[in-house]
């Protein structure tokens, strides 16, 4: 998704994203849904603030279509939320669906990850939002793997400086009855 063009509910982008997510939700062969965008929907206090309009427009849509993972950039740091659901009464305080640190089983909420891939160590934190599980003043990349016949997604954040594995989390879905092993 672009955060640099109109994205309100009347925009062409919103119509496309809504249609694409709806199609994915009806396609029995699609079991994982990830969205990428530049600006952040949620953030701990730092130099770059979360885009409230983006959050209030798209997080309800992500809940409706069970988006698993939302990837952001924009900040030169790493942040990962617990699985979250949109709170329409207090949007800046989303509902935390599950408070496990690394293992999530059939979460009914999206995990939001900020991965500043390049640049310099900057954008220090001035606190930690209660819905963020991990945060580091480091930049690097997120390795995403879907394994075990499509039932598990493993995500690991590696720091660019030394390749250190700084964070790892797993989402397991047990409700993938239509998945079968690929034929050889």
N, C-alpha and C positions, 0 to 999 in steps of 0.2 A: 504494500500500500504506500502511496505517496502522502507525505504530510506537507508537501510543498504546493499542492494544488487544492482547489476547493474539495472539502470532504464532508460538508454538512448533509443532512438527510435528503436534501433536494438535489444534491450533486450527482453527476454521472458516476463518480467513483463509488459513492455510497450504494447506488443502484447496482453497480457491478459487484461489489463486495457482498452485498445481501444476496444477489442471485447466485454468485459462486459458492458461498457458504451453504445456501439452501440446496443447491445441486449436490454438493459434497455430502450433506447430511442424508440425502436420499440414495446415494450410491453405496451399495452394500460392500463394494471392494475398497472403499476408503475408510480407514479406521483411525487415522491420526490427522489432525488439522493443526497446522502451524501458520502463523501470520508474522510477517516482518514489516517493520516500518522504522523510519528514522527517529522521529521524536518519541518521547516516552509518555505513556499513559499514567504510570505510577513511578514514584521515585522517593528515596530518602532525601532529606534536605541537603542540597548541593547547589553548585553554581547554576546548572540547568534545571529548571523547574518542570514538573510534569505538565503536559498540555491538557488542561481541564476540558476544553471543547472536544478534543479528540477522544478522551476517556468517556465523556458523557454521551457522545455520539455512538461509539463503537463497542464499548464493553457490554452494554445490554444485548447487542447483536451477537457478540462472542458467546455470551451465556445462552442465548436462544439456540445457537447452532453447535454448542459444546466444543468450542475451540480449546485445544489442549495446551498449546504453547504460543506465547506472544513474544517475539524477539524485537528489541529496540537497540538503538545505537545512541548517538548524540552526546553522551557523557563519556569522558575518559576514565571510566571506572566500571566495576562489575557489581550488579545488584540482582538478586533473585527473590521473588516473592513466594509466599506460600500459595497454594491454590486459592484463587479469589473469585468471589461472585460480586456483581455490581450492587451497590447500596444506593438505591434511588433517593433515600431520605438524607443521607450524608455521603455523597459521592467520593469525597476525599478519604473516607474511611471504609474501604470495601469489606465485605464479609470474608473472614478467613474460614475456609471450608475444612482444612485439615492442617494441624500444626506439627506433623512429623517433620524432622529435619531433612531427611534424604529419601525416604521411601513413601510413595503415594500410591494407594490402591484405589482404582476407579474414582478418582476425585471428580466432584461435580463442580469444577471451577478451573479457570485458566491459570497457568503459571506464567508470570511476567518476568522476563530476563533482559537486563540492560548489559550489553557486551560492547564496551568501547574497544574496537579492534586495533586501532593504531593511534599514534600520537605520543604524547608525553604524559607522565603521571601528573595529573592535575585534577581539578574539580573535586577537591576534598569534601568529605561529608561533614556536616555540622550536627549530626544526630542520626538516628536510625528509625525509620518509620516502623510502626508495630506490625505491619503486614509484610515487611521484608525479612526473609529468613537469613540471608547472607549478603554481605557487601564488603568490597575490598577497593582500596584506592590503587587499582592496578588495571591494566588493559591487556587484552589477549583475545582468545577465540573460544567459541563454544562448539564442541564436537557432539553431534547428535547422531545416535545410532538406534535403529529399531531392530530388535533381536527376538529370539524365542518365538519364531513363527508369527511375528508381528504383534505379540502380546505385551512386549516391554519396550519402553523408550528410555535409553540411558543418555544423559547429558553430562558432559564434563567440561569445566572451564579450565583452560590452560593459559598461564601467564606468558606473554610474548618474551619477556626478558630472559627467562631461564627454562621455559617449557614446563614449569611445575604445575601439577594438577591441584588447583586451589579449591575446587568445589565439584561435587558430583551428586546427581540426584536421579532417581528412577521413578517412572510412572508405569504402573502395571494395570492392564485392562483385562479383566476376567470375562467380560461379556462379548467376546469376539467369536461367537459360535460359528460364523460363516467362514472363518479362516481355516484353510487346510494347508498342509505342507506342499511346497511346490513339487511338481512331478519332475522326475529326472529323465 
